[in-house]
């Protein structure tokens, strides 16, 4: 058995002391977006610090808990707080919890993030459903020996975000009169925000929004055959000709203000799965 599988088994051993349930839906909550936890009928919570091989979140607004419970009649496991490349973790560490989720039974992964909007038609506070992505992180969680029991050496990425889930999220938004955008998410390493020239470049290559997360988790989820729905909240407008300094507190405040819309979409999508 490989070192990675051994690590996953050691983490599972600790989780199984708290819960033996099967969880078909996984959730990753981004910056300022922990509110979906309030919609979970919580049965168990485990601190990341109590889980062997789990990294610890070093970013404010990322709590650092694995939460187990129900939304509607669906069993869910949620990461309240995620890990980023800029925190100094490897791609394998960032995506380790997604590997563990798969072993807990997760087939569908819902991922949220806060991002900067570059599409001139998008505004601060908008909710965007991710339809595709561009990886400019300069690394990939699948580099190294492939674990054949987890997934193929060359996973297909022609549908990184499930068309069925995108359609379902759109119909939920329509039913609840929530305006949603759809677009392409680009991930950069961070942690600094981008320059005017960088925003122009990212827009030119086809990105609508920019962030520092999500793509590693998406790649690993696809590697293991999960379906993924990604939702972004646009927390600042990154238009080169009108660029103003932005404060992280403002970004978190905008995320929290727009969060109920995203939370409602995710909750209803889960119920309809």
C-alpha positions in Angstrom: 0.0 0.0 0.0 1.3 3.5 -0.9 2.3 6.1 1.7 -0.7 8.3 0.6 -3.2 5.4 1.1 -1.6 4.7 4.5 -2.0 8.3 5.5 -5.7 8.4 4.3 -6.4 5.2 6.4 -4.8 6.8 9.5 -7.0 9.9 9.1 -10.1 7.7 8.5 -9.3 5.7 11.6 -9.6 8.9 13.7 -12.8 10.1 11.9 -14.4 6.6 12.3 -14.0 7.0 16.1 -16.5 9.9 15.8 -18.7 8.8 12.9 -19.2 5.7 10.8 -21.6 7.4 8.4 -21.3 7.5 4.6 -21.3 11.1 3.3 -22.3 11.5 -0.4 -21.8 15.2 -0.6 -18.7 17.2 0.2 -18.5 21.0 0.7 -15.5 23.3 0.8 -16.3 26.8 2.2 -14.1 29.7 1.0 -13.1 33.1 2.5 -15.9 34.7 4.4 -18.3 31.9 3.2 -18.7 29.8 6.3 -22.5 30.5 6.7 -23.6 27.4 4.9 -22.6 25.6 8.1 -25.7 27.2 9.7 -27.9 25.2 7.2 -26.3 21.9 8.3 -28.0 19.8 10.9 -24.7 19.2 12.6 -24.1 15.7 14.0 -20.3 15.8 14.5 -17.4 18.3 14.4 -13.7 17.5 14.3 -11.0 20.1 14.5 -8.3 19.8 11.7 -5.7 19.8 14.5 -7.2 16.5 15.8 -6.8 14.8 12.3 -3.5 13.2 11.4 -1.9 14.5 8.2 -4.4 17.4 7.9 -2.8 20.8 7.4 -4.0 23.7 9.6 -5.6 26.8 8.1 -3.6 30.0 8.7 -6.0 32.5 7.1 -8.4 34.6 9.1 -12.1 33.7 8.4 -11.1 30.0 7.9 -12.2 28.2 11.0 -10.5 24.8 10.6 -13.2 22.2 11.3 -14.6 19.2 9.5 -18.3 19.2 10.0 -20.6 16.1 9.5 -24.4 16.3 9.3 -27.4 16.6 7.1 -28.9 19.1 4.6 -32.4 17.9 3.9 -32.1 14.2 3.8 -28.6 14.2 2.4 -25.5 13.3 4.4 -22.8 16.0 4.0 -19.3 16.6 5.1 -18.1 20.2 5.0 -14.6 21.8 5.3 -15.1 25.0 7.3 -11.8 26.5 6.2 -9.6 25.5 3.3 -5.9 25.6 2.5 -4.0 27.7 0.0 -0.8 27.4 -2.0 0.4 30.7 -0.6 0.3 29.4 2.9 3.3 27.3 2.0 1.5 24.0 1.7 2.2 21.6 -1.2 -0.5 20.9 -3.7 -0.8 17.4 -2.2 -1.4 18.8 1.3 -4.0 21.3 0.0 -6.0 18.6 -1.7 -5.5 15.9 1.0 -9.0 16.5 2.5 -10.6 15.9 -0.9 -8.9 12.5 -1.0 -10.3 11.7 2.5 -13.8 12.9 1.4 -13.8 10.4 -1.4 -13.1 7.6 1.1 -16.0 8.9 3.2 -18.3 8.2 0.2 -18.4 11.7 -1.4 -19.4 11.6 -5.1 -20.4 15.3 -5.5 -18.2 18.2 -4.4 -19.5 21.7 -3.9 -16.7 24.3 -3.8 -17.0 28.0 -3.0 -14.6 30.9 -3.1 -14.2 34.7 -3.0 -12.7 36.2 -6.1 -11.9 39.4 -8.0 -14.1 40.2 -11.0 -12.4 41.2 -14.3 -15.4 40.8 -16.7 -16.7 44.4 -17.1 -20.3 43.1 -16.9 -19.7 41.7 -13.4 -20.1 43.7 -10.2 -19.0 43.4 -6.6 -21.4 41.1 -4.7 -22.4 39.1 -7.8 -22.6 35.3 -7.5 -20.8 33.4 -10.4 -21.2 29.8 -11.3 -17.8 28.5 -12.5 -18.1 26.9 -16.0 -14.3 26.3 -16.6 -10.9 27.3 -15.2 -7.4 28.2 -16.1 -4.6 27.0 -13.8 -1.8 29.5 -13.4 -0.7 28.3 -10.0 2.5 27.0 -11.5 1.9 23.5 -10.0 -0.5 20.6 -10.1 -1.5 18.2 -7.3 -1.2 15.2 -9.6 2.5 15.7 -10.3 4.5 12.7 -9.0 3.7 9.0 -8.9 0.1 8.3 -9.8 -2.0 6.4 -7.3 -3.8 4.0 -9.7 -6.3 3.0 -7.0 -7.4 6.7 -6.7 -7.6 7.6 -10.4 -6.0 7.5 -13.9 -2.6 8.9 -14.7 -4.1 11.3 -17.3 -7.5 12.3 -16.1 -9.9 14.0 -18.6 -10.7 17.6 -17.9 -13.2 18.3 -20.7 -16.0 18.9 -18.1 -14.2 20.0 -14.9 -17.4 21.5 -13.5 -20.5 19.2 -14.0 -22.9 20.5 -16.7 -25.8 18.9 -14.9 -24.9 20.6 -11.6 -24.4 24.0 -13.4 -27.9 23.6 -15.0 -29.4 22.6 -11.6 -27.7 25.7 -9.9 -29.1 28.0 -12.6 -32.6 26.6 -12.2 -32.4 27.0 -8.4 -31.2 30.6 -8.8 -34.1 31.3 -11.2 -36.7 29.8 -8.9 -35.3 32.0 -6.1 -34.9 35.2 -8.2 -31.2 35.3 -7.6 -29.2 36.8 -10.4 -26.1 34.7 -11.3 -23.2 35.1 -13.6 -21.4 32.3 -15.4 -17.7 32.4 -16.2 -14.1 31.2 -16.2 -12.1 31.2 -13.0 -8.3 31.7 -13.1 -6.1 30.8 -10.1 -2.9 32.5 -9.4 -0.5 31.8 -6.5 -0.9 35.0 -4.5 -1.0 36.1 -1.7 -0.6 39.6 -3.2 -3.4 41.0 -5.3 -2.7 41.6 -9.0 -1.2 44.6 -10.8 -3.2 46.4 -13.5 -1.0 44.8 -16.2 -1.7 41.3 -14.7 -5.5 42.0 -14.7 -5.3 43.0 -18.4 -3.3 39.8 -19.2 -5.7 37.5 -17.3 -8.8 39.0 -19.0 -7.1 38.7 -22.4 -6.5 35.0 -21.9 -10.2 34.4 -21.2 -10.7 34.6 -17.5 -13.7 36.4 -16.0 -12.6 36.2 -12.3 -9.4 35.6 -10.4 -8.7 33.8 -7.2 -6.1 31.8 -5.3 -7.8 28.5 -4.6 -10.4 25.9 -5.9 -8.5 24.6 -8.9 -6.3 22.1 -7.0 -9.3 20.6 -5.2 -11.2 20.5 -8.6 -8.3 18.6 -10.3 -8.1 16.0 -7.5 -11.9 15.6 -7.4 -12.0 15.0 -11.2 -9.0 12.5 -10.8 -11.2 10.5 -8.4 -14.4 10.7 -10.5 -16.3 13.2 -8.4 -18.8 15.7 -9.9 -18.0 19.3 -9.0 -20.0 22.5 -8.7 -18.0 25.7 -8.2 -19.6 29.0 -7.0 -17.7 32.3 -6.6 -18.6 35.5 -4.9 -17.1 38.5 -6.6 -15.7 40.6 -3.7 -13.9 43.3 -5.6 -13.9 44.9 -9.1 -10.5 44.5 -10.9 -10.9 46.9 -13.8 -7.4 48.1 -14.8 -8.4 51.6 -15.7 -10.3 52.2 -12.5 -8.2 50.1 -10.1 -8.3 51.2 -6.4 -6.5 49.8 -3.4 -8.6 47.1 -1.7 -8.6 46.0 1.9 -8.9 42.3 2.9 -11.5 43.4 5.6 -13.7 44.9 2.7 -13.3 41.6 0.7 -14.5 39.5 3.7 -17.4 42.0 4.4 -18.5 41.8 0.7 -18.3 38.0 0.8 -20.4 37.8 4.0 -23.0 40.2 2.6 -23.4 38.2 -0.7 -23.1 34.8 1.1 -26.8 34.2 1.8 -27.5 34.1 -2.0 -24.7 31.5 -2.5 -25.8 29.5 0.6 -29.4 29.3 -0.7 -28.3 28.1 -4.1 -26.0 25.4 -2.6 -28.6 24.3 0.0 -31.3 23.9 -2.6 -28.9 22.1 -5.1 -28.1 19.6 -2.4 -31.7 19.0 -1.6 -32.5 18.3 -5.3 -29.6 15.9 -5.9 
